[in-house]
Amino acid sequence: MEEKMTFKVFDDNGKEIECEVLFTFESDETHKNYIVYTDNTLDEEGNTKVYASIYTPGQEETKLEPITTEAEWDIIEKILGELQEEAKKAVEESGQE
């Protein structure tokens, strides 16, 4: 069983929230590191909420920074789309015998 990587953040009210890391990557275009994560809550349509931030690996205390450009969001959305397609294919293939 794969161990989940988690971290804790505090919301605006000081409440501790545990988040699960979905994946991290470094962009060749921006030369920044990104972390994509979820707090495992659902939106109005029943989809798991997913968040992304910029981070600097190797720091003792990781600080998440907001993503501020449309180009950065486009990169993240493209990767998420590719991962969803791969997951969908894997599910379809496992159902075929």
Solvent accessible surface area in square Angstrom, and as a share of the most:
residue,aa,sasa,rsa
1,M,239,1.07
2,E,156,0.70
3,E,161,0.72
4,K,131,0.55
5,M,127,0.57
6,T,66,0.39
7,F,48,0.20
8,K,110,0.47
9,V,45,0.26
10,F,138,0.58
11,D,49,0.25
12,D,155,0.80
13,N,140,0.72
14,G,50,0.48
15,K,133,0.56
16,E,87,0.39
17,I,47,0.24
18,E,95,0.43
19,C,5,0.03
20,E,30,0.14
21,V,21,0.12
22,L,76,0.38
23,F,40,0.17
24,T,58,0.34
25,F,37,0.15
26,E,107,0.48
27,S,7,0.04
28,D,129,0.67
29,E,136,0.61
30,T,41,0.24
31,H,141,0.63
32,K,82,0.35
33,N,33,0.17
34,Y,0,0.00
35,I,14,0.07
36,V,0,0.00
37,Y,25,0.10
38,T,3,0.02
39,D,32,0.16
40,N,93,0.48
41,T,62,0.36
42,L,108,0.54
43,D,45,0.24
44,E,170,0.76
45,E,143,0.64
46,G,45,0.43
47,N,81,0.42
48,T,66,0.39
49,K,75,0.32
50,V,63,0.36
51,Y,84,0.32
52,A,12,0.10
53,S,9,0.06
54,I,21,0.11
55,Y,34,0.13
56,T,64,0.37
57,P,70,0.44
58,G,84,0.81
59,Q,92,0.41
60,E,189,0.85
61,E,151,0.68
62,T,71,0.41
63,K,140,0.59
64,L,51,0.26
65,E,72,0.32
66,P,103,0.64
67,I,14,0.07
68,T,109,0.64
69,T,63,0.37
70,E,131,0.59
71,A,64,0.50
72,E,5,0.02
73,W,89,0.31
74,D,75,0.39
75,I,23,0.12
76,I,2,0.01
77,E,104,0.47
78,K,137,0.58
79,I,44,0.22
80,L,45,0.23
81,G,29,0.28
82,E,87,0.39
83,L,73,0.36
84,Q,122,0.54
85,E,86,0.39
86,E,111,0.50
87,A,58,0.45
88,K,111,0.47
89,K,118,0.50
90,A,59,0.46
91,V,107,0.62
92,E,95,0.43
93,E,117,0.52
94,S,87,0.56
95,G,64,0.61
96,Q,135,0.60
97,E,216,0.97
